[in-house]
Amino acid sequence: MTAAHEIVQLARGKERLTALEFFDLIFDDYEGFHGDRLFADDEAVVGGIATLDKKPVTVIGIQKGRDLQENLKTNFGSPHPEGYRKALRLMRQAEKFRRPVITFINTAGAYCGIGAEERGEGEAIAKNLMEMSDLQVPIIAIIIGEGGSGGALALAVGDEVWMMEHSIYAILSPEGFASILWKDGSRAHEAAGLMKITAQELYDLKVIEKVIPETKDGKMLSHEVIIQYMQKEIAEKLALLSKKDTTTLLTERYERFRKF
């Protein structure tokens, strides 16, 4: 079994598929939307409309770059409040037109700069949590790399939460954990083993519903195999969720998070 600290490095790897790549590979006819209609377009959050099995869906993701130029453009995958407000705008539109929502999450956390705080980072995250809990369409949230703190949770209030095999989901980074607990960030490897942040650990704890495999018999699966699996699983789960009446859908979503 891969050690937790090794999975942390794999989750942060530059070669991982980005949210936009998942949009293009899993769905058809993706059309991106921009801006929160309040302040700006945060390129750390991407999203729009696409189709899956010829049915319309809304897709939203947190985008990281593969090089310095892309990371500067996307703020290293750390959204500003306008990014979360853009996501909420897309989710409200999805609710209006009865489209399911699928989110793809990869962030170390929301941006904590002065400007973000001045524009209401905390409020934007809190509002997403509140409104997603009552959104009257199915929501599937998928952690595709790092799932850090409230910055990830702001897009993860779903009917089901899935994680890729080499992803992590935590209240803070192992470096932050080690700095707080031991006043020594260099003990991050040790912290990762204690924090229960890997997909398999969280599945065993019933925090998530599915682990998306990235390996088989110790060998890495190709992107094509992973994408085919995800297409099938997302389509099947949306078909099941779409059969539920709104009251049942929201009650089960509420109970899912209350059990923690």
Buried (B, 14 or more C-beta within 10 A) or exposed (E): EBEBBBBBBBBBEEEBBBBBBBBBBBBEEBEEBBEBEEBBBBBBBBBBBBBBEEEBBBBBBBBBBEEEEBBEEBBBBBBBBBBBBBBBBBBEBBBEEEBBBBBBBBBBBBBEEEEBEEBBBEEBBBBBBEBBBEBEBBBBBBBBBBBBBBBBBBBBBBBBBBBBBBBBBBBBBBBBBBBEEEEEBEBBBBBBBEBBBBBBBBBEEEBBBBBBBBEEEEEEBEBEEBBBBBBEBBBEBBEEBEEBEEEEBBEEBEEBEEEE
